[in-house]
Amino acid sequence: MNKTTKALSVVTILLLFSKLVGFVREMIIAAYYGATYQTDAYNMAINIIGLSTAIISAGVATVIIPMYNHKRIQKSKNEADLFANNILWITSLFYVVLSVVGIVFAPVLVRIFAPSFEGEIAALTVNIIRMTFIFTVAINISNYMTSIAKIYDKFAITVIANFPLTIWTVIITIIFAKNIGIYALVISYVLFLLTQALILLLPMRKVFKFKTVLNFTNGDLLDVVKLSLPIYLNVAVGEINSIIDRMLASGLPEGSISAMNYSAKLRALPDGIITASVITVMFPLLSQYAAKKDFVNLKAAAIKAISLLSVALFPVVAVSVYYSGEITKIVYERGAFTSDTTVLTANIFIFAVPALIFSGSAAMLSNSFYSMQDTKTPQIAMVIMVACNITLNLLLVRSMQAAGLTLATTIAYCIYFIILFILFRRKCGAFGGLAFLKNIGKCVIATAGMIPVFLVCELLRGRLPLFIFFAVAAAVSLLVYALLLYLLKVELFMEALRRGKTFLKNRLGGKG
């Protein structure tokens, strides 16, 4: 098993465990809070905080990997560490200032991003923003150290650092939710931010030399800004797009924002396991290829990663769409989360989950451009995507309400991927596009083969408990998908079988 495959396997297992544990968190939140104006206020506040932090941290965290690798390979590790420390201190100082501004102008932010919020819900949103904004510097440190950890192949710690969110949420919610309501979630979130930063900082001392450096004039900051600016705009446009979704949803019936959030969490399970594991491992590898100017391997690795995402995500989408109601009911329907909320969330989830295929592949292409220190091309595609999304939002929200907003986003992600795909080919040249499309076509055929299985499994509905019925139907349909991939000789699937066979043979041979 080569280094990349081993890292991908470890990250996938950890992410799977993380997401499953995360579902325990979401189940508890749903049971204690349901979908009310309090959860709408909390989700809106966290979205506003996310916009504020993502604009800067995401840009710097993205460009730091290729820039650090370039300095480390072309110059020295000490030069790379000095560069990284300087940018970390500068951005942290910026976040201190940003926190003060955010706290003072919290009411203005709510009026801008949630114009339909009035009275009690508006006041609650302002309070939550003010309680959390001061801790945004911890988000910056965590995002930054996550990038450094990936450079040194410390992938496991980047996943483990997210576990405290579930731990704190479960503990604080169970103990304090009845007395302080939604503020239990706020306290949990703040404790998570502080814990996450510490978990990432402490182990990295072994491979990264921390130094107090604050130099605005050495040229590093200007280089980072130049490369990050398109990413800032890209992230800002994407986050603003998300906020516009929430603004339109704020005028819909109570609980719509929360239902969209619950749906997004369901969608995030495969996204956070499959897509995140591939991108987490591949981006540093792509950056190393770019630093060495090995564009042949960079191109091949990027296309292979997209093919892998397609093979893994097609069946997930099929199962999720067909059993959207069952999945939502199993995960959420208890306590304050009623059957009506299940129907609302499931209807949104149906239109959200197909975006997995396009968003994951688009993210992989974007990272391919970033690894080559090309941050402008993804920005062009993102602007077009957001323009399409906003247009579709306005067209669909009246007839489909919250589900229309989600469908608009899915269609926009499809457009985004197609544009990036065309631009990537134009920049890097031919990469065996026909073979790639042929494999995708085989995946589509194999996915279509799952439909008869769904229909046959309906014979078991009502005869088995809901969870067991869903587990059996999903397992059988996935086995049929795998069998069809084998019969169709899908390249990546056959390669995975060969690797698995070799790995088992070596292990058994070693024991013998």
LOLOSE-261288 format. One line per field, with one value per residue (C-alpha): x, y, z; residue number from 1; residue in three letters. Coordinates in steps of 0.1 Angstrom, whole numbers, padded with zeros to 4 digits. Last residue first. Example, Ala and Ser with C-alpha at 12.3 -4.5 7.8 and 13.67 -1.06 7.14 Angstrom:
2
u: c(0137:0123)
v: c(-0011:-0045)
w: c(0071:0078)
nr: c(2:1)
rest: c(Ser:Ala)
// end
This chain:
512
u: c(0027:0019:0038:0021:-0013:-0004:0012:-0018:-0042:-0024:-0021:-0059:-0068:-0046:-0060:-0096:-0089:-0075:-0106:-0128:-0106:-0109:-0146:-0146:-0184:-0188:-0169:-0188:-0220:-0210:-0202:-0236:-0253:-0235:-0245:-0282:-0280:-0264:-0289:-0320:-0307:-0298:-0331:-0352:-0331:-0336:-0373:-0381:-0389:-0421:-0434:-0412:-0398:-0415:-0402:-0368:-0377:-0382:-0349:-0332:-0347:-0332:-0297:-0289:-0293:-0262:-0242:-0252:-0242:-0209:-0203:-0209:-0184:-0158:-0165:-0163:-0127:-0117:-0129:-0112:-0078:-0059:-0057:-0041:-0033:-0049:-0077:-0084:-0087:-0109:-0134:-0136:-0139:-0169:-0186:-0180:-0196:-0226:-0233:-0228:-0254:-0279:-0274:-0277:-0310:-0323:-0316:-0333:-0363:-0365:-0368:-0399:-0408:-0431:-0419:-0383:-0377:-0372:-0355:-0332:-0325:-0312:-0292:-0276:-0268:-0250:-0233:-0220:-0207:-0188:-0174:-0161:-0142:-0128:-0117:-0095:-0080:-0062:-0035:-0008:-0003:-0017:-0046:-0056:-0056:-0075:-0102:-0104:-0109:-0135:-0154:-0154:-0167:-0194:-0206:-0210:-0223:-0249:-0272:-0277:-0295:-0326:-0338:-0326:-0351:-0380:-0365:-0362:-0399:-0412:-0391:-0403:-0439:-0430:-0418:-0383:-0390:-0383:-0375:-0373:-0337:-0315:-0340:-0367:-0343:-0328:-0363:-0376:-0345:-0347:-0347:-0326:-0300:-0296:-0290:-0267:-0246:-0244:-0230:-0206:-0178:-0173:-0176:-0152:-0126:-0129:-0123:-0092:-0079:-0084:-0064:-0036:-0031:-0029:-0004:0016:0020:0025:0057:0069:0086:0065:0034:0040:0044:0012:-0007:0004:-0006:-0041:-0045:-0047:-0073:-0091:-0097:-0107:-0130:-0149:-0155:-0161:-0172:-0193:-0208:-0219:-0223:-0256:-0272:-0259:-0271:-0306:-0305:-0294:-0322:-0347:-0333:-0337:-0372:-0382:-0408:-0424:-0404:-0391:-0359:-0354:-0347:-0321:-0307:-0302:-0287:-0263:-0252:-0245:-0226:-0205:-0197:-0190:-0168:-0150:-0142:-0134:-0110:-0097:-0090:-0072:-0052:-0025:-0019:-0024:0001:0027:0022:0025:0058:0073:0095:0076:0048:0071:0057:0076:0073:0085:0070:0092:0071:0077:0075:0057:0028:0015:0006:-0010:-0037:-0052:-0049:-0069:-0096:-0100:-0106:-0130:-0149:-0153:-0169:-0193:-0204:-0211:-0232:-0251:-0259:-0271:-0300:-0319:-0303:-0320:-0333:-0302:-0277:-0267:-0277:-0267:-0233:-0222:-0235:-0222:-0188:-0181:-0195:-0174:-0145:-0141:-0130:-0093:-0093:-0097:-0067:-0047:-0051:-0037:-0002:0012:0038:0020:-0013:-0003:0007:-0028:-0046:-0023:-0038:-0074:-0070:-0052:-0078:-0107:-0090:-0089:-0127:-0132:-0143:-0171:-0188:-0207:-0214:-0229:-0251:-0264:-0272:-0291:-0311:-0321:-0332:-0353:-0370:-0380:-0374:-0356:-0368:-0337:-0314:-0281:-0281:-0302:-0283:-0249:-0261:-0271:-0236:-0218:-0199:-0192:-0181:-0158:-0141:-0137:-0122:-0095:-0085:-0088:-0062:-0037:-0042:-0036:-0003:0009:0001:0017:0050:0050:0045:0074:0098:0089:0095:0129:0138:0127:0150:0150:0133:0117:0107:0099:0077:0061:0052:0037:0017:0003:-0001:-0023:-0053:-0050:-0046:-0078:-0098:-0087:-0096:-0131:-0139:-0138:-0164:-0186:-0185:-0195:-0225:-0234:-0230:-0254:-0279:-0278:-0283:-0312:-0329:-0323:-0341:-0369:-0377:-0367:-0362:-0343:-0337:-0343:-0327:-0296:-0293:-0296:-0271:-0245:-0251:-0246:-0212:-0201:-0210:-0192:-0160:-0160:-0162:-0137:-0112:-0117:-0114:-0083:-0066:-0075:-0063:-0030:-0025:-0033:-0010:0019:0017:0000)
v: c(-0172:-0139:-0120:-0140:-0132:-0095:-0095:-0114:-0090:-0060:-0075:-0084:-0049:-0033:-0054:-0047:-0010:-0011:-0029:-0002:0026:0011:0002:-0033:-0033:-0066:-0053:-0020:-0040:-0061:-0030:-0015:-0048:-0047:-0011:-0021:-0050:-0028:0001:-0022:-0041:-0010:0007:-0022:-0026:0011:0010:-0022:-0050:-0063:-0028:-0025:-0059:-0060:-0025:-0043:-0053:-0017:-0005:-0034:-0024:0011:-0001:-0009:0028:0034:0008:0025:0059:0045:0031:0065:0081:0055:0064:0101:0097:0075:0103:0130:0114:0143:0169:0202:0218:0252:0245:0212:0230:0257:0232:0212:0245:0255:0221:0220:0254:0246:0215:0235:0260:0232:0220:0255:0261:0228:0239:0273:0255:0231:0261:0274:0253:0277:0311:0300:0287:0317:0339:0311:0303:0338:0338:0304:0314:0346:0325:0300:0327:0343:0309:0301:0334:0329:0294:0309:0337:0316:0301:0292:0258:0241:0266:0254:0218:0229:0243:0211:0190:0215:0212:0174:0175:0202:0183:0148:0161:0184:0154:0155:0189:0183:0152:0168:0197:0173:0152:0183:0194:0158:0153:0186:0175:0142:0161:0171:0183:0148:0123:0123:0132:0104:0076:0100:0119:0086:0072:0103:0106:0069:0072:0104:0091:0057:0072:0099:0074:0052:0080:0092:0066:0061:0098:0108:0083:0097:0132:0120:0103:0136:0155:0129:0128:0165:0168:0139:0157:0190:0181:0217:0206:0231:0220:0183:0192:0213:0184:0161:0187:0189:0151:0140:0165:0165:0127:0126:0156:0142:0108:0115:0151:0149:0116:0130:0166:0158:0149:0181:0202:0187:0197:0233:0235:0224:0250:0278:0267:0264:0293:0297:0315:0351:0339:0315:0343:0357:0322:0316:0351:0341:0310:0332:0356:0327:0317:0353:0358:0325:0335:0371:0360:0333:0360:0381:0351:0351:0388:0390:0362:0378:0412:0395:0378:0410:0417:0448:0437:0418:0403:0372:0354:0320:0285:0259:0232:0195:0186:0218:0206:0184:0213:0237:0215:0202:0237:0253:0227:0232:0269:0266:0237:0257:0285:0261:0244:0278:0288:0255:0259:0294:0278:0271:0283:0261:0232:0231:0230:0194:0176:0205:0211:0174:0166:0199:0197:0161:0167:0198:0182:0157:0183:0182:0144:0152:0176:0153:0124:0142:0149:0145:0173:0197:0186:0197:0232:0235:0225:0249:0278:0268:0263:0296:0315:0298:0307:0343:0341:0338:0374:0369:0342:0360:0390:0369:0350:0382:0397:0365:0366:0403:0395:0365:0385:0415:0412:0389:0395:0414:0385:0393:0430:0437:0410:0425:0460:0446:0430:0462:0466:0429:0425:0455:0442:0408:0421:0439:0407:0389:0412:0404:0367:0373:0391:0365:0335:0353:0358:0323:0308:0328:0320:0283:0283:0300:0274:0246:0258:0274:0258:0228:0246:0279:0262:0239:0269:0288:0257:0251:0287:0295:0276:0286:0322:0323:0302:0323:0357:0354:0323:0341:0368:0345:0318:0343:0352:0316:0310:0338:0325:0290:0303:0325:0298:0274:0299:0306:0269:0236:0209:0222:0192:0163:0180:0190:0155:0140:0165:0155:0118:0126:0141:0107:0092:0120:0117:0079:0082:0110:0088:0059:0081:0098:0065:0051:0082:0083:0046:0052:0082:0064:0033:0000)
w: c(0075:0090:0064:0036:0051:0051:0017:0002:0019:0004:-0030:-0031:-0019:-0045:-0073:-0061:-0060:-0095:-0107:-0091:-0107:-0142:-0143:-0158:-0166:-0148:-0118:-0116:-0119:-0089:-0069:-0077:-0068:-0035:-0029:-0036:-0011:0016:0012:0013:0043:0062:0053:0065:0097:0105:0098:0118:0094:0079:0071:0040:0030:-0003:-0010:-0014:-0049:-0059:-0044:-0061:-0095:-0090:-0082:-0119:-0127:-0105:-0125:-0157:-0143:-0131:-0166:-0181:-0157:-0169:-0205:-0196:-0182:-0212:-0235:-0215:-0217:-0202:-0230:-0222:-0188:-0191:-0216:-0199:-0165:-0180:-0194:-0162:-0142:-0163:-0161:-0123:-0117:-0139:-0118:-0087:-0099:-0105:-0069:-0055:-0073:-0060:-0025:-0029:-0045:-0015:0008:-0011:-0041:-0061:-0048:-0041:-0077:-0099:-0073:-0063:-0099:-0105:-0073:-0083:-0118:-0106:-0079:-0105:-0128:-0100:-0089:-0124:-0126:-0090:-0099:-0126:-0105:-0079:-0101:-0076:-0094:-0062:-0063:-0098:-0087:-0056:-0077:-0097:-0066:-0052:-0085:-0083:-0047:-0056:-0087:-0072:-0038:-0055:-0059:-0021:-0019:-0039:-0020:0013:0010:0008:0036:0059:0054:0058:0090:0104:0100:0117:0147:0160:0195:0209:0182:0144:0136:0123:0115:0103:0080:0065:0059:0042:0020:0010:-0028:-0029:-0003:-0019:-0054:-0041:-0022:-0053:-0074:-0047:-0047:-0084:-0090:-0062:-0076:-0111:-0097:-0079:-0111:-0129:-0103:-0101:-0139:-0142:-0113:-0127:-0161:-0144:-0126:-0120:-0088:-0068:-0088:-0080:-0044:-0045:-0060:-0032:-0006:-0022:-0026:0010:0023:-0011:-0011:0026:0024:-0006:0009:0046:0049:0017:0027:0060:0049:0030:0063:0079:0050:0055:0092:0081:0055:0081:0105:0079:0072:0108:0107:0073:0046:0048:0065:0036:0012:0036:0043:0006:0003:0031:0012:-0019:0004:0015:-0021:-0031:-0001:-0007:-0043:-0034:-0007:-0031:-0058:-0031:-0018:-0044:-0043:-0006:0001:-0022:-0004:0030:0020:0007:0037:0048:0072:0095:0127:0138:0171:0163:0162:0146:0128:0129:0167:0176:0155:0182:0205:0180:0165:0197:0212:0184:0185:0222:0219:0190:0207:0240:0219:0201:0233:0249:0219:0219:0256:0247:0229:0261:0294:0320:0300:0277:0306:0314:0282:0259:0276:0275:0240:0225:0242:0230:0195:0189:0206:0177:0152:0162:0155:0118:0114:0138:0114:0084:0097:0062:0068:0045:0059:0094:0080:0064:0096:0115:0095:0098:0136:0142:0122:0140:0173:0162:0157:0195:0200:0175:0195:0223:0201:0173:0198:0213:0178:0168:0200:0194:0158:0170:0198:0176:0139:0115:0079:0070:0079:0063:0063:0094:0113:0103:0114:0148:0152:0145:0178:0182:0146:0147:0179:0164:0132:0151:0169:0136:0120:0147:0140:0103:0109:0135:0111:0081:0100:0113:0078:0063:0091:0088:0050:0054:0081:0058:0030:-0005:-0035:-0018:0015:-0002:-0028:-0002:0020:-0010:-0022:0013:0024:-0006:0008:0045:0035:0014:0039:0068:0052:0037:0057:0091:0084:0064:0091:0117:0096:0092:0130:0136:0111:0126:0161:0151:0132:0161:0184:0159:0160:0143:0170:0200:0224:0200:0170:0189:0203:0168:0155:0181:0176:0139:0147:0161:0128:0110:0131:0127:0090:0090:0109:0085:0054:0068:0075:0041:0022:0041:0032:-0005:-0006:0011:-0011:0000)
nr: c(512:511:510:509:508:507:506:505:504:503:502:501:500:499:498:497:496:495:494:493:492:491:490:489:488:487:486:485:484:483:482:481:480:479:478:477:476:475:474:473:472:471:470:469:468:467:466:465:464:463:462:461:460:459:458:457:456:455:454:453:452:451:450:449:448:447:446:445:444:443:442:441:440:439:438:437:436:435:434:433:432:431:430:429:428:427:426:425:424:423:422:421:420:419:418:417:416:415:414:413:412:411:410:409:408:407:406:405:404:403:402:401:400:399:398:397:396:395:394:393:392:391:390:389:388:387:386:385:384:383:382:381:380:379:378:377:376:375:374:373:372:371:370:369:368:367:366:365:364:363:362:361:360:359:358:357:356:355:354:353:352:351:350:349:348:347:346:345:344:343:342:341:340:339:338:337:336:335:334:333:332:331:330:329:328:327:326:325:324:323:322:321:320:319:318:317:316:315:314:313:312:311:310:309:308:307:306:305:304:303:302:301:300:299:298:297:296:295:294:293:292:291:290:289:288:287:286:285:284:283:282:281:280:279:278:277:276:275:274:273:272:271:270:269:268:267:266:265:264:263:262:261:260:259:258:257:256:255:254:253:252:251:250:249:248:247:246:245:244:243:242:241:240:239:238:237:236:235:234:233:232:231:230:229:228:227:226:225:224:223:222:221:220:219:218:217:216:215:214:213:212:211:210:209:208:207:206:205:204:203:202:201:200:199:198:197:196:195:194:193:192:191:190:189:188:187:186:185:184:183:182:181:180:179:178:177:176:175:174:173:172:171:170:169:168:167:166:165:164:163:162:161:160:159:158:157:156:155:154:153:152:151:150:149:148:147:146:145:144:143:142:141:140:139:138:137:136:135:134:133:132:131:130:129:128:127:126:125:124:123:122:121:120:119:118:117:116:115:114:113:112:111:110:109:108:107:106:105:104:103:102:101:100:99:98:97:96:95:94:93:92:91:90:89:88:87:86:85:84:83:82:81:80:79:78:77:76:75:74:73:72:71:70:69:68:67:66:65:64:63:62:61:60:59:58:57:56:55:54:53:52:51:50:49:48:47:46:45:44:43:42:41:40:39:38:37:36:35:34:33:32:31:30:29:28:27:26:25:24:23:22:21:20:19:18:17:16:15:14:13:12:11:10:9:8:7:6:5:4:3:2:1)
rest: c(Gly:Lys:Gly:Gly:Leu:Arg:Asn:Lys:Leu:Phe:Thr:Lys:Gly:Arg:Arg:Leu:Ala:Glu:Met:Phe:Leu:Glu:Val:Lys:Leu:Leu:Tyr:Leu:Leu:Leu:Ala:Tyr:Val:Leu:Leu:Ser:Val:Ala:Ala:Ala:Val:Ala:Phe:Phe:Ile:Phe:Leu:Pro:Leu:Arg:Gly:Arg:Leu:Leu:Glu:Cys:Val:Leu:Phe:Val:Pro:Ile:Met:Gly:Ala:Thr:Ala:Ile:Val:Cys:Lys:Gly:Ile:Asn:Lys:Leu:Phe:Ala:Leu:Gly:Gly:Phe:Ala:Gly:Cys:Lys:Arg:Arg:Phe:Leu:Ile:Phe:Leu:Ile:Ile:Phe:Tyr:Ile:Cys:Tyr:Ala:Ile:Thr:Thr:Ala:Leu:Thr:Leu:Gly:Ala:Ala:Gln:Met:Ser:Arg:Val:Leu:Leu:Leu:Asn:Leu:Thr:Ile:Asn:Cys:Ala:Val:Met:Ile:Val:Met:Ala:Ile:Gln:Pro:Thr:Lys:Thr:Asp:Gln:Met:Ser:Tyr:Phe:Ser:Asn:Ser:Leu:Met:Ala:Ala:Ser:Gly:Ser:Phe:Ile:Leu:Ala:Pro:Val:Ala:Phe:Ile:Phe:Ile:Asn:Ala:Thr:Leu:Val:Thr:Thr:Asp:Ser:Thr:Phe:Ala:Gly:Arg:Glu:Tyr:Val:Ile:Lys:Thr:Ile:Glu:Gly:Ser:Tyr:Tyr:Val:Ser:Val:Ala:Val:Val:Pro:Phe:Leu:Ala:Val:Ser:Leu:Leu:Ser:Ile:Ala:Lys:Ile:Ala:Ala:Ala:Lys:Leu:Asn:Val:Phe:Asp:Lys:Lys:Ala:Ala:Tyr:Gln:Ser:Leu:Leu:Pro:Phe:Met:Val:Thr:Ile:Val:Ser:Ala:Thr:Ile:Ile:Gly:Asp:Pro:Leu:Ala:Arg:Leu:Lys:Ala:Ser:Tyr:Asn:Met:Ala:Ser:Ile:Ser:Gly:Glu:Pro:Leu:Gly:Ser:Ala:Leu:Met:Arg:Asp:Ile:Ile:Ser:Asn:Ile:Glu:Gly:Val:Ala:Val:Asn:Leu:Tyr:Ile:Pro:Leu:Ser:Leu:Lys:Val:Val:Asp:Leu:Leu:Asp:Gly:Asn:Thr:Phe:Asn:Leu:Val:Thr:Lys:Phe:Lys:Phe:Val:Lys:Arg:Met:Pro:Leu:Leu:Leu:Ile:Leu:Ala:Gln:Thr:Leu:Leu:Phe:Leu:Val:Tyr:Ser:Ile:Val:Leu:Ala:Tyr:Ile:Gly:Ile:Asn:Lys:Ala:Phe:Ile:Ile:Thr:Ile:Ile:Val:Thr:Trp:Ile:Thr:Leu:Pro:Phe:Asn:Ala:Ile:Val:Thr:Ile:Ala:Phe:Lys:Asp:Tyr:Ile:Lys:Ala:Ile:Ser:Thr:Met:Tyr:Asn:Ser:Ile:Asn:Ile:Ala:Val:Thr:Phe:Ile:Phe:Thr:Met:Arg:Ile:Ile:Asn:Val:Thr:Leu:Ala:Ala:Ile:Glu:Gly:Glu:Phe:Ser:Pro:Ala:Phe:Ile:Arg:Val:Leu:Val:Pro:Ala:Phe:Val:Ile:Gly:Val:Val:Ser:Leu:Val:Val:Tyr:Phe:Leu:Ser:Thr:Ile:Trp:Leu:Ile:Asn:Asn:Ala:Phe:Leu:Asp:Ala:Glu:Asn:Lys:Ser:Lys:Gln:Ile:Arg:Lys:His:Asn:Tyr:Met:Pro:Ile:Ile:Val:Thr:Ala:Val:Gly:Ala:Ser:Ile:Ile:Ala:Thr:Ser:Leu:Gly:Ile:Ile:Asn:Ile:Ala:Met:Asn:Tyr:Ala:Asp:Thr:Gln:Tyr:Thr:Ala:Gly:Tyr:Tyr:Ala:Ala:Ile:Ile:Met:Glu:Arg:Val:Phe:Gly:Val:Leu:Lys:Ser:Phe:Leu:Leu:Leu:Ile:Thr:Val:Val:Ser:Leu:Ala:Lys:Thr:Thr:Lys:Asn:Met)
// end
